[in-house]
Amino acid sequence: MAGSVTTIEDGTPFVTLGIDREVFAVPVAAVLEILDMQSVCRIPDAPAYLIGLISVRERGVPVIDLRVRLGLPAVPATGHTRILVLDMPLAERKLTLGLVVDRVFEVTPLDSRSIEPPPDIGIRWRSDYIDGVGRRGDKFVIILNLARLFSSSDVPLAGTGVDGEKGAALFSAAAVSSRTTEAVSCA
């Protein structure tokens, strides 16, 4: 069911990214850095979208394959594959995680007057993950609601404290996406 658009100030900058043929956007304020795809510490038995851990500034950061989280099949990494390291509020804490995307396009402001609520039909993803639909040139831009994407009942991240060294505890049981390029030592 379509909801109302979350309030987005006019000219708010977003990082636009590609998954398959679709264009998504996340607020620049949530992005700590954008990394090339790198080796990921794989952890057995995690959900399919949870690739594993990377080290970012000496912190263990969980890495999620956005394709798989959205219900699309995993694909091998390419030269365009990136990891967006995000810092986002979740419940009463900040969650730092890496989000693997097919490609990153640009940082661009979106005109709040052109942002519409998510449609009731015609999209492949649950509309509660979507804040709204804007435009980038002649293409639609799906604005992700990161808090809802990672706080639904089917995401184990929601109930786990993830900060600094505690981040590794999140992965007591993890699965591997085919997007990982190679395993690294988790020691």
PyMOL commands that set and color helices and strands:
alter all, ss='L'
color gray80, all
select helices_A, chain A and resi 28-30+66-69+112-114+127-129+146-149+156-159+164-171
alter helices_A, ss='H'
color red, helices_A
select strands_A, chain A and resi 13-19+22-27+31-36+41-42+50-56+59-65+82-90+93-101+103-109+130-136+139-144
alter strands_A, ss='S'
color yellow, strands_A
deselect
rebuild
show_as cartoon
